[in-house]
Amino acid sequence: MNTKQMIKENNRLQDAMKPDNLSYYQDMVVYIRSSSVEESKGEELLLEIAQHLLDAQAKGKTAEEVFGSDPESYCKELVEQLPKMKGLNRLQYHLMIPWIALTWFFFVQALVGFITTWTGGPVERMTQVRISTLVLIAGGSYVLIHALMRWMKNDTFQPDEARRKINVRSMGIYMAITVLILIAGVWLGRLLPVLTIAPWISLVLFLIGIAGTKFLFSSK
């Protein structure tokens, strides 16, 4: 099976799990998927765990009885045995979020530009794009998404009370990151030039971005 098929099969197996076992297993899914391991190997491991859990469930056992009372340590040991992302896979992993963010930015630019043209609005103003804006979107999306992934990983295997504390702390961290990104955007806006990008060019860039997303980042 390829990665997409494994994810689909994983979802099917989760549908057969009892609520307590499902909650336990889903934390394992988040932990392993948010680790920097080869995606295909991570999905193979998750399928093995899911099948093992269902076999045990059929015998009346719980996830905790199968994998222990410290699933975080158990998952950590498993992750350490998996191959890490490297080379092209690692590059794709780091480029994907900024690429997708910029792709949809150009879609919005094209849409707004065409609507402004058709309605007789200030086209010149709508075609101006600051380089600082592009840097802000690319860098900001990367930082925020990876911060979110880190929070989700830290949130796994925690009791409800601990999760609430983590959520408050994480919210403060996100707000601080957002403020820093906005400050960086204002500062860069004074240093970097402004580009003029016609709506049709934005549309072409969007289509290139969509094609690149499918070609470069689609799971195989």
Secondary structure, 3 states (H helix, E strand, C coil): CCHHHHHHHHHHHHHCCCHHHHHHHHHHHHHHHCCCECHHHHHHHHHHHHHHHHHHHHCCCCHHHHHCCCHHHHHHHHHHHCCECCHHHHHHHHHHHHHHHHHHHHHHHHHHHHHHHHHCCCHHHHCEEEHHHHHHHHHHHHHHHHHHHHHHHHHCCCCHHHHHHHHHHHHHHHHHHHHHHHHHHHHHHHHCCEEECCHHHHHHHHHHHHHHHHHHHCCC
